[in-house]
Amino acid sequence: CPNTAELKDLNKIKVKWPPAKKEFWSFDITATDRLGLLAQILNTIAEERLNVKSINTSEKKNQFRIMIRIEAEDMSIIKAAAEKIKKIASITNVNLHKDQQA
């Protein structure tokens, strides 16, 4: 607010907000395997400034399953990332799961 510059120090109150609570979520992604797929998914997550904590992958009959555990403070950012991941070529399914912290 531009008016704060005009306030005297006596009118100012020091405040402190607690840090935002970080939560852990996992993207459970199914896709047809192709060159560069994992890189594209991770770039999408990085663009949303989400912190990747772990990645597990498995393949069965050319179907690629990727579990990516992330840490984030804002659910809207997580949902935005999930929607962007769904639009990546060869992705067949994206689910979100809330994880226990640690």
C-alpha positions in Angstrom: 0.0 0.0 0.0 1.5 3.4 -1.0 0.1 5.0 2.2 2.5 3.0 4.5 5.4 5.3 3.6 3.5 8.2 5.3 2.9 6.4 8.6 5.0 7.2 11.6 7.0 4.4 13.2 4.6 4.5 16.2 1.8 3.3 14.0 3.6 0.3 12.7 3.2 -3.1 14.2 5.7 -5.9 13.5 3.9 -9.0 12.4 5.1 -12.4 11.4 3.2 -15.1 9.6 4.0 -18.8 10.2 5.6 -20.5 7.2 3.2 -22.2 4.8 2.7 -25.8 5.5 4.3 -28.0 2.9 2.5 -31.2 1.9 3.6 -34.2 0.0 1.8 -35.5 -3.1 2.5 -38.1 -5.7 1.7 -38.0 -9.4 0.9 -41.5 -10.6 1.4 -41.4 -14.4 0.8 -44.0 -17.0 2.1 -43.5 -20.5 3.3 -45.2 -23.6 7.1 -45.1 -23.3 9.0 -42.9 -25.7 12.3 -41.1 -25.9 12.4 -37.9 -23.8 9.1 -38.5 -22.0 10.5 -38.4 -18.4 12.4 -35.2 -19.2 9.3 -33.6 -20.6 7.3 -34.5 -17.4 10.1 -33.2 -15.1 10.4 -30.0 -17.1 6.7 -29.4 -16.7 6.9 -30.0 -12.9 10.0 -27.6 -12.7 8.1 -24.9 -14.6 5.5 -25.0 -11.8 8.4 -24.7 -9.3 7.4 -27.9 -7.5 10.1 -29.8 -5.5 10.6 -33.4 -6.7 11.4 -35.6 -3.7 11.6 -39.0 -5.5 10.9 -40.8 -8.8 10.0 -44.5 -9.4 9.5 -46.0 -12.8 8.4 -49.3 -14.1 7.6 -50.7 -17.6 5.4 -53.5 -18.7 4.6 -54.3 -22.3 5.6 -50.8 -23.5 3.4 -49.2 -20.8 5.5 -46.9 -18.6 4.4 -46.1 -15.0 6.0 -43.2 -13.3 5.5 -42.3 -9.6 6.8 -38.8 -8.8 6.6 -37.6 -5.2 6.6 -33.8 -4.8 6.6 -31.3 -2.0 4.4 -28.2 -2.3 2.6 -25.6 -0.4 -0.2 -24.7 -2.9 -2.7 -27.3 -4.2 -3.7 -25.1 -7.1 -0.1 -25.3 -8.4 -0.1 -29.1 -8.1 -3.4 -29.3 -10.0 -2.1 -27.0 -12.7 1.0 -29.2 -13.1 -1.2 -32.3 -13.3 -3.3 -30.7 -16.1 -0.2 -29.8 -18.1 1.2 -33.3 -17.7 -2.1 -34.8 -19.0 -1.5 -32.9 -22.2 1.9 -34.3 -22.9 2.0 -36.7 -25.9 1.7 -40.4 -25.0 0.4 -39.8 -21.4 -2.6 -42.0 -20.9 -3.5 -41.3 -17.3 -2.5 -39.0 -14.4 -3.7 -39.4 -10.8 -2.8 -37.4 -7.7 -2.4 -39.0 -4.3 -1.7 -37.2 -1.0 1.2 -38.8 0.8 2.2 -38.8 4.5 4.9 -36.3 5.3 8.6 -37.3 5.8 
